Amino acid sequence: MPPDGGLAGSPLAGRPRPSAPAQRRRVDLGLAILHALSEPGRRHSCAGITAWCGCSAENTQGIEARALAKLRRLLLRAGVDRESVGALFADGTSDARWTPRHGEA
């Protein structure tokens, strides 16, 4: 990883990569601020989110993939049928990234 932590072009470029807990706090804070300043229902681009969170696009996409997988698992555990869960994510989010855990149909 480059010394800038992969943040070329970001206001954080050129700074040393923060520790993992510090990075998580920065991402959480960036998401909280973005959420507080956004109108309800507004969608944000990956580039916009990474700018607010101070992390790389790959990091943002990984967070998104894990959050969507967690949401899908919770919906399936709550008894929502798999077809309905798939329909919830049919608006362009990548369902192909989701691989069921052991025991999930």
Helices and strands as residue ranges (DSSP letters): H 20-37, H 46-53, H 57-77, H 82-88, G 95-97
